[in-house]
């Protein structure tokens, strides 16, 4: 409390009774953990169920009101998103996605944002909690609203992006703007909040402030000079950071920037996105914040006493995200929490320490003090140019708030919701299709960081991370075959794949170009080995088993005809094609005793024999049975 009181004293009248208890509304839908992206995808909604379990075990529910929000409808989603895009999300499923290939490309669905069972329902739960939380803040039903299933800040007006489909943050801010003149959005996710910034880039009624990794990093936006345009110029604030920022460094920039934002902008409400991928050890993150450093941001924003909507966001090491969001829920309700985790159904996830803590590592901090001071000075200088406090339109209160309900109607709906929600059920088959593979929830899933970074490449034209190893084995096999045939295998420097976050996509393109060449070399080598007559590129017409069978029959025929052909030179078995010619001479010698039809038959046999001599030896052997029948007839005639 001492530190909090000091901060409030520094800010003067901006912090409105920050030390008093706050009425907190907590939104959670028990169905959220049943949805799952494709297998191997780093985004796991199951993390929200883990966080909720800890919140319940710490008895935080006693100090807040828990609600199950009504899922957002199509009409509510289209307050920001286009009708066509929402219609697509509502219709597409894994069973019919092949018939929507053009739409998938148009709306960027299929790679980072795959189609999965219950996609639209999942988006409805996420957006519904944020919109209902904003509506309760508008009606002063609570001081703080929490929706850990929200915070999907990358989704665009008509495009999915960065694991996000529907931008619940924008929908929540639009709801706040029905009653609030100015809304402040703060983003502490490791990724830039590009979707929210883009939505309000031209207005002064929303100021967006994002602290994020900038450079060769998704989504590649959020430069210091991106400050808005038109009426929204100077109302977009971006703080680009480098790898490994620590608690101390983060606090040294976060508090001065937010203090000046409150001083110059004077918002009436705050939306705080608490992405957990800025924590140390995150599978996709690159910051070095501990749980306490992350929660300090929540505590500092709370100290201003403004109506606040707190949302989730990124975070891909489930056990760390769950611990942090549970701890930050305790910060919001003012509850001290023991560092020893209470036993719960997911207790094994938190091995080996079983503590409510996420520690920093010894990762190098690439953010020098000089760099941070320079960026902070530029950001504060930009805030001084915001000018007078922006005004609001003539009508403060819109005619149709969220849901269009009065207080009495809302109370009736709450009572009805408590009575009917327990009866909402889904079929067991449908849940089985949505529940993620149990192996995906193992604590060890966050150890293989490299595999997780490439797990989003799931479409047919882009390969997964594990395909790179398979391609290397195929190329090695092809090179060994070429070496056996006396061909020198030239070493390609591109064959050594040092895969990292920045090169996965480039390597994937290179491997796709090289794959046809590898297949061609293997096929050519196989033809060289299996071609019986040594002609490269030509395959034998008869299989090996059939050829052996034919040779056995030839030997039997020769042994049977040996006594009848006494005194005659034995035909060589290696030249079965010459026997019909020898027998033909005997036929010509006895042509006087044959009928005229025999001459025609002999001519036909000669023509047939000539044609067969032009064919490969193996192809002639296929007709060996017919030739032997002709030999028997000729022998009988000669005798």
C-alpha positions as CSV (number, residue, x, y, z in Angstrom):
1,X,0.0,0.0,0.0
2,X,2.9,2.4,0.6
3,X,4.0,2.3,-3.0
4,X,0.5,2.6,-4.3
5,X,-0.2,5.7,-2.0
6,X,3.1,7.3,-3.2
7,X,2.0,6.8,-6.9
8,X,-1.4,8.3,-6.1
9,X,0.2,11.3,-4.4
10,X,2.4,12.0,-7.4
11,X,-0.6,12.0,-9.7
12,X,-2.8,14.2,-7.6
13,X,-6.4,14.3,-8.5
14,X,-6.1,11.9,-11.4
15,X,-6.1,8.9,-9.1
16,X,-9.7,8.7,-7.9
17,X,-9.8,7.0,-4.5
18,X,-7.6,4.2,-5.7
19,X,-7.1,2.6,-2.3
20,X,-10.9,2.0,-1.7
21,X,-12.3,-1.5,-2.4
22,X,-13.6,-2.0,-5.9
23,X,-16.6,-3.9,-7.0
24,X,-15.3,-6.5,-9.5
25,X,-17.4,-8.4,-12.1
26,X,-15.8,-11.6,-13.3
27,X,-16.9,-13.2,-16.5
28,X,-16.3,-16.9,-17.2
29,X,-18.0,-19.5,-19.4
30,X,-17.2,-23.1,-18.5
31,X,-17.5,-24.1,-22.1
32,X,-14.4,-22.1,-23.1
33,X,-11.9,-24.7,-22.2
34,X,-13.6,-27.3,-24.4
35,X,-12.6,-25.6,-27.6
36,X,-9.3,-26.4,-29.2
37,X,-7.3,-25.1,-32.2
38,X,-5.7,-27.8,-34.4
39,X,-3.4,-30.2,-32.7
40,X,0.0,-28.7,-32.1
41,X,-1.2,-25.1,-32.2
42,X,0.3,-23.0,-29.4
43,X,-2.9,-21.2,-28.6
44,X,-4.8,-23.3,-26.0
45,X,-8.2,-22.0,-24.6
46,X,-7.7,-24.7,-21.9
47,X,-5.4,-22.2,-20.1
48,X,-8.4,-20.1,-19.1
49,X,-9.9,-23.1,-17.3
50,X,-6.6,-23.6,-15.4
51,X,-6.7,-19.9,-14.3
52,X,-10.3,-20.2,-13.3
53,X,-9.6,-23.3,-11.2
54,X,-6.9,-21.4,-9.3
55,X,-9.2,-18.4,-8.8
56,X,-11.8,-20.7,-7.2
57,X,-9.3,-22.5,-5.0
58,X,-8.0,-19.2,-3.6
59,X,-11.6,-18.3,-2.7
60,X,-11.4,-15.1,-4.8
61,X,-15.0,-15.6,-5.8
62,X,-16.0,-14.4,-2.4
63,X,-14.9,-10.9,-3.3
64,X,-16.3,-10.5,-6.7
65,X,-19.5,-11.2,-8.7
66,X,-19.2,-14.1,-11.2
67,X,-21.2,-14.0,-14.4
68,X,-21.6,-16.2,-17.5
69,X,-22.1,-13.7,-20.3
70,X,-24.5,-14.2,-23.1
71,X,-22.4,-15.0,-26.2
72,X,-22.2,-12.2,-28.7
73,X,-24.6,-12.5,-31.6
74,X,-23.9,-12.0,-35.3
75,X,-25.5,-8.6,-35.2
76,X,-23.3,-7.5,-32.3
77,X,-20.1,-8.7,-34.0
78,X,-20.9,-6.8,-37.1
79,X,-20.8,-3.5,-35.2
80,X,-17.1,-3.7,-36.1
81,X,-16.6,-6.6,-38.5
82,X,-18.1,-6.8,-42.0
83,X,-21.2,-8.9,-42.6
84,X,-19.5,-11.2,-45.1
85,X,-16.6,-12.0,-42.8
86,X,-18.9,-12.9,-39.8
87,X,-21.2,-14.9,-42.1
88,X,-18.1,-16.9,-43.2
89,X,-17.0,-17.6,-39.6
90,X,-20.6,-18.7,-38.9
91,X,-20.7,-21.2,-41.8
92,X,-17.3,-22.7,-42.1
93,X,-16.4,-25.9,-40.3
94,X,-13.7,-28.5,-40.7
95,X,-16.1,-30.7,-42.6
96,X,-17.0,-28.1,-45.3
97,X,-13.8,-26.0,-45.3
98,X,-12.7,-27.4,-48.6
99,X,-15.6,-25.6,-50.3
100,X,-14.5,-22.3,-48.9
101,X,-11.0,-22.2,-50.1
102,X,-11.3,-18.8,-51.8
103,X,-12.9,-17.3,-48.7
104,X,-10.2,-18.7,-46.5
105,X,-7.6,-16.9,-48.5
106,X,-9.6,-13.7,-48.5
107,X,-10.1,-13.7,-44.8
108,X,-6.6,-15.1,-43.8
109,X,-8.1,-18.2,-42.2
110,X,-6.2,-21.5,-42.4
111,X,-2.6,-21.0,-41.1
112,X,-2.2,-19.1,-37.9
113,X,-6.0,-19.0,-37.6
114,X,-7.2,-22.5,-38.5
115,X,-10.8,-23.7,-38.8
116,X,-11.8,-25.8,-35.9
117,X,-15.1,-27.2,-34.4
118,X,-17.1,-24.6,-32.7
119,X,-15.1,-21.6,-34.1
120,X,-18.1,-19.2,-34.2
121,X,-19.3,-20.2,-30.7
122,X,-15.8,-19.7,-29.3
123,X,-15.7,-16.2,-30.8
124,X,-19.1,-15.5,-29.3
125,X,-18.0,-16.4,-25.8
126,X,-14.9,-14.3,-26.0
127,X,-16.6,-11.2,-27.4
128,X,-19.7,-11.6,-25.2
129,X,-17.7,-11.4,-22.0
130,X,-16.0,-8.2,-23.1
131,X,-19.1,-6.5,-24.3
132,X,-21.1,-7.4,-21.3
133,X,-18.3,-6.2,-19.0
134,X,-18.2,-2.9,-20.8
135,X,-22.0,-2.6,-20.5
136,X,-21.9,-3.1,-16.8
137,X,-19.2,-0.5,-16.4
138,X,-21.4,1.9,-18.4
139,X,-24.3,1.3,-16.1
140,X,-22.0,1.6,-13.0
141,X,-22.8,-2.0,-12.0
142,X,-19.2,-2.5,-11.2
143,X,-15.8,-0.7,-11.0
144,X,-13.7,-3.4,-12.7
145,X,-14.8,-6.0,-15.2
146,X,-12.6,-9.1,-15.9
147,X,-12.7,-11.4,-18.9
148,X,-9.6,-13.5,-19.3
149,X,-11.1,-15.1,-22.4
150,X,-10.9,-11.8,-24.2
151,X,-8.0,-9.6,-25.4
152,X,-7.7,-11.0,-28.9
153,X,-6.2,-7.8,-30.3
154,X,-4.9,-8.9,-33.7
155,X,-8.3,-9.4,-35.5
156,X,-9.1,-6.9,-38.2
157,X,-12.4,-5.6,-39.6
158,X,-12.6,-8.3,-42.3
159,X,-9.6,-10.5,-41.6
160,X,-8.3,-13.0,-39.0
161,X,-4.8,-12.6,-37.7
162,X,-2.4,-13.9,-35.0
163,X,-4.8,-16.6,-33.6
164,X,-7.6,-13.9,-33.4
165,X,-10.8,-14.0,-35.3
166,X,-13.2,-11.5,-33.7
167,X,-11.7,-8.4,-32.0
168,X,-13.6,-8.4,-28.6
169,X,-11.5,-5.4,-27.5
170,X,-12.8,-3.2,-30.2
171,X,-16.4,-4.3,-29.6
172,X,-15.9,-3.6,-25.9
173,X,-14.5,-0.1,-26.5
174,X,-17.4,0.7,-28.9
175,X,-19.8,-0.2,-26.1
176,X,-17.9,2.0,-23.7
177,X,-18.0,4.9,-26.2
178,X,-21.8,4.9,-25.9
179,X,-21.4,6.5,-22.5
180,X,-17.8,7.5,-22.1
181,X,-16.3,10.5,-23.9
182,X,-12.7,9.2,-24.0
183,X,-11.4,5.6,-23.6
184,X,-7.8,4.6,-23.0
185,X,-6.5,1.3,-24.3
186,X,-3.3,-0.1,-22.7
187,X,-1.6,-3.3,-24.2
188,X,1.2,-5.1,-22.4
189,X,1.2,-8.2,-24.7
190,X,4.6,-8.9,-26.2
191,X,3.0,-8.4,-29.6
192,X,1.8,-5.1,-31.0
193,X,-1.9,-4.5,-30.6
194,X,-2.3,-3.8,-34.3
195,X,-6.0,-4.6,-34.7
196,X,-7.1,-2.2,-32.0
197,X,-4.8,0.6,-33.2
198,X,-6.0,0.2,-36.7
199,X,-9.7,0.4,-35.7
200,X,-9.2,3.8,-33.9
201,X,-6.3,5.2,-35.8
202,X,-8.2,8.2,-37.1
203,X,-10.2,9.2,-34.0
204,X,-9.3,11.1,-30.8
205,X,-12.0,9.4,-28.7
206,X,-9.7,6.4,-28.1
207,X,-6.0,6.5,-27.3
208,X,-4.1,3.3,-27.8
209,X,-0.9,2.7,-25.9
210,X,1.1,-0.5,-26.7
211,X,4.4,-1.7,-25.2
212,X,5.7,-4.5,-27.5
213,X,8.6,-6.2,-29.1
214,X,9.4,-4.4,-32.4
215,X,11.6,-5.5,-35.3
216,X,11.7,-8.9,-37.1
217,X,8.7,-10.0,-35.0
218,X,5.0,-10.5,-35.6
219,X,3.0,-8.5,-36.7
220,X,5.9,-6.1,-37.7
221,X,3.9,-3.0,-36.8
222,X,4.0,-0.5,-34.0
223,X,6.9,1.8,-34.9
224,X,7.6,4.8,-32.6
225,X,6.5,7.2,-35.4
226,X,3.1,5.6,-35.8
227,X,1.1,8.2,-34.0
228,X,-2.2,8.3,-35.9
229,X,-3.6,10.3,-38.7
230,X,-6.2,13.0,-39.2
231,X,-8.2,13.7,-36.2
232,X,-6.5,10.8,-34.5
233,X,-3.0,12.2,-34.9
234,X,-0.9,11.9,-31.6
235,X,-3.5,9.6,-30.1
236,X,-1.7,6.3,-31.0
237,X,1.2,5.7,-28.7
238,X,3.7,2.9,-29.5
239,X,6.7,1.9,-27.3
240,X,9.0,-0.4,-29.3
241,X,11.1,-2.7,-27.1
242,X,13.9,-5.2,-27.6
243,X,14.5,-8.7,-26.2
244,X,14.9,-9.5,-22.6
245,X,13.4,-6.5,-20.8
246,X,13.3,-7.0,-17.0
247,X,10.8,-6.0,-14.3
248,X,12.9,-3.0,-13.3
249,X,13.2,-1.7,-16.8
250,X,9.6,-2.3,-17.6
251,X,8.4,-0.4,-14.6
252,X,10.8,2.5,-15.4
253,X,9.0,3.1,-18.7
254,X,5.4,1.9,-18.0
255,X,4.6,4.2,-15.0
256,X,6.0,7.5,-16.5
257,X,4.2,6.9,-19.8
258,X,0.9,6.0,-18.2
259,X,1.2,8.9,-15.8
260,X,1.6,11.4,-18.6
261,X,-1.2,9.7,-20.6
262,X,-3.6,10.3,-17.7
263,X,-2.4,13.8,-17.3
264,X,-2.8,14.9,-20.9
265,X,-5.6,12.7,-22.2
266,X,-7.8,12.4,-19.0
267,X,-9.7,9.3,-20.1
268,X,-13.0,8.3,-18.5
269,X,-12.5,4.5,-18.8
270,X,-9.5,2.2,-19.3
271,X,-9.2,-1.1,-21.2
272,X,-6.2,-3.1,-20.1
273,X,-5.0,-6.1,-22.2
274,X,-2.8,-8.4,-20.1
275,X,-1.2,-10.7,-22.6
276,X,0.8,-13.4,-20.8
277,X,3.3,-13.9,-23.5
278,X,5.4,-11.0,-22.1
279,X,6.3,-13.3,-19.2
280,X,9.7,-14.9,-18.9
281,X,9.9,-18.4,-20.5
282,X,6.9,-18.0,-22.8
283,X,6.9,-20.3,-25.8
284,X,6.5,-17.5,-28.3
285,X,7.6,-14.5,-26.2
286,X,11.0,-12.9,-25.8
287,X,10.6,-10.7,-22.7
288,X,11.9,-11.5,-19.2
289,X,9.1,-10.3,-16.9
290,X,8.3,-12.1,-13.7
291,X,4.7,-12.6,-12.4
292,X,5.2,-9.7,-10.0
293,X,6.6,-7.4,-12.8
294,X,3.6,-8.2,-15.0
295,X,1.1,-7.7,-12.1
296,X,2.7,-4.4,-11.2
297,X,1.1,-2.9,-14.4
298,X,-2.3,-4.1,-13.3
299,X,-1.9,-2.7,-9.9
300,X,-0.7,0.7,-11.2
301,X,-3.6,1.1,-13.6
302,X,-6.0,0.1,-10.9
303,X,-4.6,2.9,-8.7
304,X,-6.2,5.6,-10.9
305,X,-9.6,4.5,-9.8
306,X,-11.2,4.6,-13.3
307,X,-13.8,2.2,-14.6
308,X,-11.5,-0.6,-16.0
309,X,-12.1,-3.5,-18.3
310,X,-9.3,-6.1,-17.8
311,X,-8.8,-8.7,-20.5
312,X,-6.5,-11.6,-21.3
313,X,-4.6,-12.0,-24.6
314,X,-1.6,-14.0,-25.6
315,X,0.3,-16.4,-23.5
316,X,1.5,-19.9,-24.6
317,X,3.1,-21.5,-21.5
318,X,-0.2,-22.5,-19.9
319,X,1.0,-23.0,-16.3
320,X,2.6,-19.5,-16.2
321,X,-0.4,-17.8,-17.8
322,X,-2.8,-19.4,-15.3
323,X,-0.7,-18.5,-12.3
324,X,-0.3,-14.9,-13.5
325,X,-3.9,-14.2,-14.3
326,X,-5.1,-15.8,-11.0
327,X,-2.6,-13.6,-9.1
328,X,-3.7,-10.5,-11.0
329,X,-7.3,-11.3,-10.2
330,X,-6.3,-11.2,-6.5
331,X,-4.6,-7.8,-7.1
332,X,-7.9,-6.5,-8.6
333,X,-10.0,-7.7,-5.6
334,X,-7.4,-6.7,-3.1
335,X,-6.7,-10.2,-1.8
336,X,-3.3,-11.4,-0.5
337,X,-2.6,-14.8,-1.9
338,X,-0.3,-17.5,-0.5
339,X,2.6,-18.4,-2.7
340,X,1.9,-22.1,-2.0
341,X,-0.6,-23.3,-4.5
342,X,-3.8,-24.9,-3.2
343,X,-4.5,-28.4,-4.4
344,X,-6.7,-28.4,-7.5
345,X,-7.6,-30.7,-10.4
346,X,-4.7,-29.4,-12.4
347,X,-2.2,-29.5,-9.6
348,X,0.4,-31.6,-11.6
349,X,0.7,-28.8,-14.2
350,X,2.6,-26.7,-11.7
351,X,5.4,-29.1,-10.9
352,X,8.1,-29.2,-9.6
353,X,7.7,-26.1,-7.3
354,X,3.9,-25.9,-7.0
355,X,4.2,-22.2,-6.3
356,X,2.2,-19.2,-7.3
357,X,5.2,-17.6,-9.0
358,X,6.8,-17.0,-12.4
359,X,10.5,-16.1,-12.0
360,X,12.7,-14.1,-14.4
361,X,15.6,-15.9,-16.0
362,X,19.2,-14.9,-16.7
363,X,18.2,-13.7,-20.2
364,X,20.2,-10.7,-21.5
365,X,18.4,-7.4,-21.5
366,X,19.0,-5.8,-24.9
367,X,17.2,-2.6,-23.8
368,X,19.9,-0.2,-22.5
369,X,19.0,2.7,-20.2
370,X,19.9,5.2,-22.9
371,X,17.6,3.6,-25.4
372,X,14.7,3.5,-23.0
373,X,15.2,7.1,-21.9
374,X,15.3,8.2,-25.5
375,X,12.0,6.4,-26.4
376,X,10.3,7.6,-23.2
377,X,11.2,11.2,-24.0
378,X,9.9,10.9,-27.6
379,X,6.6,9.3,-26.3
380,X,6.0,12.0,-23.7
381,X,6.8,14.7,-26.2
382,X,4.2,13.3,-28.5
383,X,1.6,13.3,-25.7
384,X,2.2,17.1,-25.2
385,X,0.9,17.6,-28.7
386,X,-2.5,16.0,-28.1
387,X,-3.8,19.5,-27.4
388,X,-7.1,20.2,-25.7
389,X,-9.1,17.3,-24.2
390,X,-11.2,16.0,-27.1
391,X,-14.8,16.7,-27.1
392,X,-17.7,14.4,-27.6
393,X,-20.7,14.5,-29.9
394,X,-23.9,16.3,-29.0
395,X,-25.7,13.2,-27.7
396,X,-23.8,11.8,-24.7
397,X,-26.0,8.8,-24.0
398,X,-26.9,6.7,-27.1
399,X,-30.5,5.7,-27.6
400,X,-29.7,2.0,-27.7
401,X,-27.1,0.7,-25.3
402,X,-25.7,-2.8,-25.3
403,X,-28.7,-5.2,-25.3
404,X,-31.2,-2.4,-25.2
405,X,-32.3,-3.3,-21.6
406,X,-33.3,-1.2,-18.6
407,X,-31.9,-2.0,-15.1
408,X,-35.1,-3.9,-14.3
409,X,-34.9,-6.0,-17.4
410,X,-31.3,-6.7,-16.8
411,X,-32.1,-7.9,-13.2
412,X,-34.8,-10.2,-14.6
413,X,-32.4,-11.6,-17.2
414,X,-29.8,-12.3,-14.5
415,X,-32.3,-14.3,-12.5
416,X,-33.4,-16.1,-15.6
417,X,-29.8,-16.8,-16.5
418,X,-29.1,-18.4,-13.1
419,X,-32.1,-20.7,-13.5
420,X,-31.6,-21.7,-17.1
421,X,-27.8,-21.9,-17.6
422,X,-27.5,-25.0,-15.6
423,X,-29.8,-26.8,-18.1
424,X,-27.7,-25.8,-21.1
425,X,-26.1,-29.0,-22.5
426,X,-24.3,-30.2,-25.5
427,X,-24.1,-33.7,-26.9
428,X,-21.2,-35.8,-25.8
429,X,-20.2,-36.4,-29.5
430,X,-19.9,-32.7,-30.1
431,X,-17.8,-32.2,-27.0
432,X,-15.5,-35.1,-28.1
433,X,-14.9,-33.3,-31.4
434,X,-14.0,-30.1,-29.6
435,X,-11.9,-31.3,-26.7
436,X,-8.2,-31.1,-27.5
437,X,-5.9,-34.1,-27.3
438,X,-4.9,-34.8,-23.7
439,X,-1.2,-34.8,-24.8
440,X,-1.5,-31.2,-25.7
441,X,-2.1,-30.3,-22.0
442,X,1.0,-31.9,-20.6
443,X,3.4,-29.5,-18.7
444,X,6.2,-30.6,-21.1
445,X,4.4,-28.9,-24.0
446,X,6.2,-25.7,-23.3
447,X,9.7,-27.2,-23.4
448,X,9.9,-27.6,-27.2
449,X,10.0,-24.0,-28.1
450,X,11.3,-24.4,-31.6
451,X,8.5,-26.8,-32.6
452,X,5.9,-24.5,-31.2
453,X,7.1,-21.6,-33.2
454,X,6.5,-23.4,-36.4
455,X,3.3,-25.3,-35.4
456,X,1.1,-22.8,-37.2
457,X,1.9,-24.0,-40.7
458,X,-0.9,-26.5,-41.2
459,X,-2.3,-25.8,-44.6
460,X,-1.8,-28.0,-47.7
461,X,0.5,-25.5,-49.4
462,X,2.7,-24.8,-46.4
463,X,4.5,-27.5,-44.4
464,X,4.7,-28.0,-40.7
465,X,7.9,-27.6,-38.7
466,X,8.5,-31.4,-38.6
467,X,8.6,-31.6,-42.4
468,X,12.0,-30.1,-42.5
469,X,13.5,-33.2,-40.9
470,X,11.7,-35.5,-43.4
471,X,13.1,-33.5,-46.3
472,X,16.6,-33.9,-45.1
473,X,16.3,-37.7,-44.8
474,X,14.9,-37.9,-48.3
475,X,17.7,-35.9,-49.7
476,X,20.3,-38.0,-47.9
477,X,18.8,-41.2,-49.4
478,X,18.9,-39.7,-52.9
479,X,22.5,-38.6,-52.5
480,X,23.6,-42.1,-51.3
481,X,22.0,-43.7,-54.4
482,X,23.7,-41.3,-56.7
483,X,27.0,-42.0,-55.0
484,X,26.5,-45.8,-55.5
485,X,26.1,-45.2,-59.3
486,X,29.4,-43.3,-59.5
487,X,27.8,-39.9,-59.4
488,X,29.4,-37.2,-57.2
489,X,26.9,-35.8,-54.7
490,X,27.6,-32.1,-54.5
491,X,27.1,-30.7,-51.0
492,X,24.5,-27.9,-50.9
493,X,25.1,-25.3,-48.2
494,X,21.4,-24.7,-47.9
495,X,20.9,-28.3,-46.7
496,X,21.9,-27.4,-43.1
497,X,18.8,-26.0,-41.6
498,X,19.3,-23.7,-38.6
499,X,15.6,-23.1,-38.0
500,X,14.6,-20.1,-36.0
501,X,11.6,-17.8,-35.6
502,X,12.8,-15.5,-38.4
503,X,13.6,-18.1,-41.1
504,X,10.9,-20.7,-40.8
505,X,8.8,-19.2,-43.6
506,X,11.8,-18.7,-45.9
507,X,13.1,-22.2,-45.3
508,X,9.7,-23.6,-46.0
509,X,9.7,-22.0,-49.5
510,X,13.2,-23.3,-50.3
511,X,12.3,-26.8,-49.3
512,X,9.2,-26.8,-51.5
513,X,11.3,-25.8,-54.5
514,X,13.8,-28.6,-53.8
515,X,11.3,-31.4,-53.2
516,X,10.6,-32.2,-56.9
517,X,14.3,-32.4,-57.7
518,X,14.8,-34.9,-54.8
519,X,11.9,-37.1,-56.0
520,X,13.3,-37.1,-59.6
521,X,16.7,-38.2,-58.5
522,X,15.4,-41.0,-56.4
523,X,13.1,-42.2,-59.3
524,X,16.0,-42.2,-61.7
525,X,18.3,-44.1,-59.4
526,X,15.5,-46.7,-58.9
527,X,15.2,-47.2,-62.7
528,X,18.9,-47.7,-63.0
529,X,18.9,-50.5,-60.5
530,X,15.7,-52.3,-61.7
531,X,16.1,-52.0,-65.4
532,X,17.1,-55.5,-66.5
533,X,18.6,-54.6,-69.9
534,X,20.6,-51.6,-68.7
535,X,18.7,-49.0,-70.6
536,X,18.4,-45.9,-68.4
537,X,14.8,-44.7,-67.9
538,X,13.2,-47.9,-69.3
539,X,11.4,-50.4,-66.9
540,X,11.0,-54.1,-67.6
541,X,7.6,-55.2,-68.6
542,X,7.6,-58.5,-66.7
543,X,7.9,-58.7,-62.9
544,X,10.7,-60.8,-61.4
545,X,8.4,-63.6,-60.2
546,X,6.7,-64.0,-63.6
547,X,10.1,-64.1,-65.3
548,X,11.4,-66.9,-63.1
549,X,8.2,-68.9,-63.6
550,X,8.5,-68.7,-67.4
551,X,12.1,-69.9,-67.3
552,X,11.1,-73.0,-65.3
553,X,8.4,-73.8,-67.9
554,X,11.0,-73.5,-70.7
555,X,13.3,-76.0,-69.0
556,X,10.5,-78.5,-68.5
557,X,9.6,-78.2,-72.2
558,X,13.2,-78.7,-73.4
559,X,13.6,-81.8,-71.2
560,X,10.4,-83.3,-72.6
561,X,11.4,-82.8,-76.2
562,X,15.0,-84.0,-75.8
563,X,14.3,-87.7,-76.6
564,X,12.3,-86.8,-79.8
565,X,15.1,-84.6,-81.0
566,X,17.9,-87.2,-80.8
567,X,21.0,-86.3,-82.8
568,X,19.9,-82.7,-82.9
569,X,22.1,-80.0,-81.3
570,X,20.6,-78.9,-78.0
571,X,19.3,-75.3,-78.2
572,X,20.9,-72.9,-75.8
573,X,18.5,-71.9,-73.0
574,X,19.7,-68.4,-73.0
575,X,18.3,-67.8,-76.5
576,X,14.7,-69.0,-76.5
577,X,13.8,-66.6,-79.2
578,X,16.0,-68.6,-81.8
579,X,14.1,-71.9,-81.4
580,X,11.1,-71.0,-83.6
581,X,13.6,-70.2,-86.5
582,X,15.2,-73.7,-86.3
583,X,12.0,-75.5,-86.2
584,X,10.8,-73.4,-89.2
585,X,13.5,-74.9,-91.4
586,X,12.1,-78.4,-90.7
587,X,8.7,-77.1,-91.6
588,X,10.0,-75.7,-95.0
589,X,11.7,-79.1,-95.8
590,X,8.4,-81.0,-95.5
591,X,6.2,-78.4,-97.1
592,X,5.3,-80.8,-100.0
593,X,3.4,-83.0,-97.6
594,X,1.4,-80.1,-96.0
595,X,-1.7,-78.4,-97.3
596,X,-1.6,-75.0,-99.0
597,X,-3.1,-73.5,-95.8
598,X,0.1,-74.5,-94.1
599,X,2.1,-72.1,-96.2
600,X,0.0,-69.2,-95.1
601,X,0.4,-70.4,-91.5
602,X,4.1,-70.5,-91.9
603,X,4.3,-67.0,-93.3
604,X,2.2,-65.7,-90.4
605,X,4.5,-67.4,-87.9
606,X,7.5,-65.9,-89.6
607,X,6.0,-62.4,-89.4
608,X,5.1,-62.9,-85.8
609,X,8.7,-64.1,-85.0
610,X,10.2,-61.1,-86.8
611,X,8.1,-58.7,-84.8
612,X,9.0,-60.4,-81.5
613,X,12.7,-60.2,-82.3
614,X,12.4,-56.4,-82.4
615,X,10.9,-56.4,-78.9
616,X,12.9,-56.6,-75.6
617,X,13.7,-60.2,-74.5
618,X,11.5,-60.0,-71.4
619,X,8.5,-58.8,-73.5
620,X,8.9,-61.9,-75.8
621,X,9.0,-64.2,-72.8
622,X,5.5,-63.2,-71.8
623,X,4.2,-65.0,-75.0
624,X,6.3,-68.1,-74.3
625,X,3.3,-70.3,-73.9
626,X,2.0,-69.5,-77.4
627,X,5.4,-70.1,-79.0
628,X,5.7,-73.5,-77.3
629,X,2.3,-74.5,-78.6
630,X,3.5,-73.6,-82.1
631,X,6.6,-75.7,-81.6
632,X,4.5,-78.7,-80.7
633,X,2.4,-78.4,-83.9
634,X,5.5,-78.1,-86.1
635,X,7.2,-81.1,-84.5
636,X,4.1,-83.3,-85.0
637,X,4.0,-82.2,-88.7
638,X,7.7,-83.0,-89.2
639,X,7.3,-86.4,-87.8
